[in-house]
Amino acid sequence: LFRGQSRDIGTRYVFGGQVLGQALSAAQQTVDPGRAAHSLHAYFLRAGDVEAPIVYHVNRARDGHSFSVRRVEAIQHGKPILNCAVSFQVDEPGFEHQTGMPDVPKPEDLAQPTPLPAAELARLPPKLQRWLSTDGPFEYRFVWPRDEMHPAKRPPYQHIWFRLSQRIEAAPALHRALLAYASDYHLIGTALLPHGVSYLTPNLQMASLDHALWFHRPFRVDDWLLYACESPTAQGARGLVRGQMFDLAGRLVASTAQEGLLRLR
């Protein structure tokens, strides 16, 4: 059993990426250090309470010659809020190929995100105001910035550079856990782009339903990574989004997929 605390970032519920990162960290601590996580598949079952700790129960599903699998259940108030499976593999050689990185400006050539004007911020619910006014652990550069208060319709894809705001000296396992955390930011919002709504649209209910993450190559989460997200479909109050993460050298380091709830009340 492992216990995780929630960082209050101003959101109403626990941020899904936090639970993903903590679940991955708990699983990693039960595996031989020579085996690295290569995939994670999770289902979000309930919203998490930011005021209560989360208990992570890790089940040792399998330890084979090359792979280990762990099942993790995140529990709060006696009920599961997330179920996930994580697979680990020893380092070994094999075939190599990858898709190319999109041709986009480098992060140093892009402007920092512009804060909402005070008058528009004051129109939002207090919790949302606090979330937008709180410095998060990551910094971002948007290739195509969007006015979230007045969203225009546009194609369902976006490219975002991100990195941890401070340099860390840590083992690769922590970088993977932090990437799991970051992978839930901005992903499902890609499915809203062609509909002229955003996470600030009144009466919009938006939540992650599941999440898949694959680690392909070594990376540092405190170096700039490009998150290329695209949504092939939305239907039945659900949207599907796929993402690819590239480092500055153009190496594909991770991939994601997520289905999320998108409901206008």
GULUMGU-126837 format. One record per residue (C-alpha): residue in three letters; y, x, z. Coordinates in steps of 0.001 Angstrom, whole numbers, plus 500000, padded with zeros to 6 digits. Each point is the difference from the previous one (the first is absolute). Layout:
N
alaYXZ/...
//
This chain:
265
leu500000500000500000/phe503524501135499194/arg503313498492501069/gly503127499881497840/gln503584499149500860/ser502430498234497685/arg503380501404499040/asp502613497257499992/ile501718500293496619/gly501663496603500276/thr497318498020498177/arg498641496751501408/tyr496403501231499938/val498236503365500014/phe500513501787496684/gly496723500004498081/gly500315503648499035/gln500056500933503672/val496620498340500565/leu498581501680496887/gly501162503429501130/gln498719499566503548/ala496639498646498815/leu499597502991497679/ser500952502398502791/ala497476498414502378/ala497226500221497405/gln500828503627499176/gln499580501003503645/thr496324498967499908/val499154502052496884/asp499274503696499550/pro503321501787499246/gly498491501328496767/arg499884496478498559/ala503222498492498682/ala500764496332499370/his499841499134496303/ser500197496188500147/leu501034497173502308/his499478496271499465/ala501597497561502446/tyr500549496298500613/phe502929498754502066/leu498700497096502077/arg502892499090502309/ala503595501007500608/gly500338502693502658/asp502076499658503179/val502550502842500287/glu500078499608503791/ala496276500576500604/pro497771503063499495/ile497342499977497286/val496427501043500772/tyr498007501611497179/his496215499737500153/val498287502519497698/asn496419499430498854/arg498106503003498611/ala498501498240496984/arg498509503100498346/asp499911503794500087/gly498289501377496899/his499709503419498421/ser503363499745498204/phe501590496733501131/ser500806498230503258/val501097496363500327/arg501809498411502910/arg500769496334500606/val503108499348502069/glu501078496779501682/ala503538499742501367/ile500124497582502928/gln502930498403501790/his499888497309502687/gly496216499964499585/lys500127499113496285/pro499660502207496893/ile503183500524498006/leu498496502417497449/asn496568501018498734/cys499587503090497869/ala497478502510498716/val500831503670499472/ser497869502446498025/phe500109503772500537/gln498610502794497820/val499415503730500243/asp502113502096497622/glu498075500689496805/pro500748500872496345/gly499648497503497144/phe501504498605496793/glu503810499875499847/his502417497798498066/gln502957497766500836/thr502609497738498464/gly503438501508499421/met502963499533502312/pro502733497646498723/asp503027501739498502/val502659499189502593/pro502976501855501532/lys499300502364502881/pro500923498769503500/glu502927502437500318/asp501568498342496940/leu499873496515501531/ala502398498400502471/gln499066499124503550/pro499445496262500601/thr503245498159500717/pro500105498089503327/leu500727496297499836/pro503680499140500527/ala500680498836503557/ala500982496508498845/glu496688499486498184/leu497981501560502821/ala501557497518502443/arg498598497092497965/leu496415501057500713/pro497847499107503047/pro500508502392502971/lys496522501547499699/leu500561500756496330/gln503436501420500750/arg498474502383502537/trp497227501042497596/leu502481500793497234/ser502196501920502462/thr497152502081501458/asp499236503424498565/gly496366500100498891/pro497741503061499921/phe500291500380496203/glu502849500516497566/tyr500050498487496525/arg501559500414496574/phe499646497042497635/val499850500744496280/trp501294496473499318/pro501908498808503096/arg500027496260500566/asp502450497693501753/glu497607498319502432/met502603497415501027/his500617498956496382/pro496781500941498178/ala499924499736496218/lys496777499415498095/arg498439503137498541/pro496574501296498912/pro497341500289502750/tyr500012503750500526/gln502062502510501980/his500103503741500710/ile500992501265503447/trp500224503543501358/phe499288500318503719/arg499333502621502661/leu499824500299503770/ser503506500498501358/gln499095503084502009/arg497789503010499370/ile496720500054501940/glu497440502700500666/ala496809497967500138/ala496444499910498717/pro499306498228496672/ala498430497085501918/leu503395499079501462/his501619500179496564/arg497363497558498727/ala500619497611502916/leu503746500127499360/leu499439499366496302/ala497908496950500908/tyr502986498801502041/ala502438500586497143/ser497731498453497366/asp500742496498501327/tyr503760500377499487/his501465498345496867/leu496572499402498442/ile499578496209500063/gly503716499534499323/thr499283501196496455/ala498385496608499313/leu503323498284500772/leu502011501900497387/pro499494497628497014/his500846496933502098/gly503527500818501147/val499168499938503703/ser499691502731502633/tyr498836500449503578/leu503497498843501058/thr499675496659498174/pro500151497125502530/asn496762498050500540/leu497842502708498405/gln496736500687501819/met498647503406499014/ala497037501802501573/ser497357502564499047/leu496535498451499688/asp497972503101499212/his500573503649499167/ala498073502740498222/leu500938503670500022/trp498354502970498286/phe500855503638500685/his499482502231496953/arg501637503365500649/pro501667501906502866/phe503661499188500692/arg502717500201502621/val501645496755501040/asp503170501910500958/asp500421501059496357/trp501290497552497394/leu497351497686498533/leu500527497517497160/tyr498597496503500611/ala499458498287496629/cys499257496309500664/glu499156497219497546/ser498914496390500403/pro497653498705497280/thr499901496415501300/ala501156497432502548/gln498381496588500403/gly499031497528502721/ala502631501302502463/arg498486503499499718/gly501140503118498183/leu497976503054499009/val501583503456499912/arg498628503435499072/gly501625503292500892/gln499679503685499155/met501529502888501959/phe500944503297498359/asp501365503211501491/leu502892501957498480/ala497550502059497939/gly498729496810498331/arg496620499955501744/leu498554496555500752/val499373500244503756/ala499202496386500956/ser499552496467498626/thr500416496585501613/ala499276496338499337/gln501094496990501992/glu499983496219499858/gly502693498252501974/leu501109496513500945/leu503169498895498165/arg500965496496501051/leu503320498170499726/arg500123497338502683/
//
